[in-house]
Amino acid sequence: MTHSILRFVFILFLVTKPLSAAADNTILILGDSLSAAYGLKQEQGWVKLLQDKYDAEQSNIELINASISGETTGGALRRLDALLEQYEPTHVLIELGANDGLRGFPITKMQTNLTALIEKSQAADAQTALMEIYIPPNYGPRYSKMFTDSFASVSEATNSHLMPFFILKVAGKNELMQSDSLHPNKKAQPLIRDEMYGSIKKWLNKD
């Protein structure tokens, strides 16, 4: 009888252990080329570098990188339902809007899409963070200010965490940018990883 009980407990341990190993925080990253390791190998990008850091620390955090180069807020909105169903994230980080701005899309439409992305995520019981995005100044000071200010407005209206733009410390430094002057190079990725490590820690500690 005792051997049967021990055998049952052992089998139960084998069955339940994988469940306990699941990440406490599963962060879905909806981003564009800045998060999709544009011009680099995936393992060189900041998302993979950050996941490696979490793994080394044995942090119970899993990053799901659903970023696509060239992605717009509208494109992400069309993909979001399937991503939420597939990954069931506890958190959703939205790093989008740059391509909307670069293509001169109406700011009000971008705001509507960002709001929908956040509300869909929150309806799926995910905590949300919206990254503030800047665009090059050649679009004019009025448009640029309206564009960047919209992220704080959407964040406040949706009670979503506002995260600072993660490439401000590397942008404009030739040694840290690719030849297009828009995308950070391999050398910049560890710096962005460290920036995001701190930003995500602040976000998670707010929960």
Rosetta blueprint (number, residue, H / E / L):
1 M L
2 T H
3 H H
4 S H
5 I H
6 L H
7 R H
8 F H
9 V H
10 F H
11 I H
12 L H
13 F H
14 L H
15 V H
16 T H
17 K H
18 P H
19 L H
20 S H
21 A L
22 A L
23 A L
24 D L
25 N E
26 T E
27 I E
28 L E
29 I E
30 L E
31 G E
32 D L
33 S L
34 L L
35 S L
36 A L
37 A L
38 Y L
39 G L
40 L L
41 K L
42 Q H
43 E H
44 Q H
45 G L
46 W H
47 V H
48 K H
49 L H
50 L H
51 Q H
52 D H
53 K H
54 Y H
55 D H
56 A H
57 E H
58 Q L
59 S L
60 N L
61 I E
62 E E
63 L E
64 I E
65 N E
66 A L
67 S L
68 I L
69 S L
70 G L
71 E L
72 T L
73 T H
74 G H
75 G H
76 A H
77 L H
78 R H
79 R H
80 L H
81 D H
82 A H
83 L H
84 L H
85 E H
86 Q H
87 Y H
88 E L
89 P L
90 T L
91 H E
92 V E
93 L E
94 I E
95 E E
96 L L
97 G L
98 A H
99 N H
100 D H
101 G H
102 L H
103 R L
104 G L
105 F L
106 P L
107 I H
108 T H
109 K H
110 M H
111 Q H
112 T H
113 N H
114 L H
115 T H
116 A H
117 L H
118 I H
119 E H
120 K H
121 S H
122 Q H
123 A H
124 A L
125 D L
126 A L
127 Q E
128 T E
129 A E
130 L E
131 M E
132 E L
133 I L
134 Y L
135 I L
136 P L
137 P H
138 N H
139 Y H
140 G L
141 P H
142 R H
143 Y H
144 S H
145 K H
146 M H
147 F H
148 T H
149 D H
150 S H
151 F H
152 A H
153 S H
154 V H
155 S H
156 E H
157 A H
158 T H
159 N L
160 S L
161 H E
162 L E
163 M E
164 P L
165 F L
166 F L
167 I L
168 L L
169 K L
170 V L
171 A L
172 G L
173 K L
174 N H
175 E H
176 L H
177 M E
178 Q L
179 S L
180 D L
181 S L
182 L L
183 H L
184 P E
185 N L
186 K H
187 K H
188 A H
189 Q H
190 P H
191 L H
192 I H
193 R H
194 D H
195 E H
196 M H
197 Y H
198 G H
199 S H
200 I H
201 K H
202 K H
203 W H
204 L H
205 N H
206 K H
207 D L
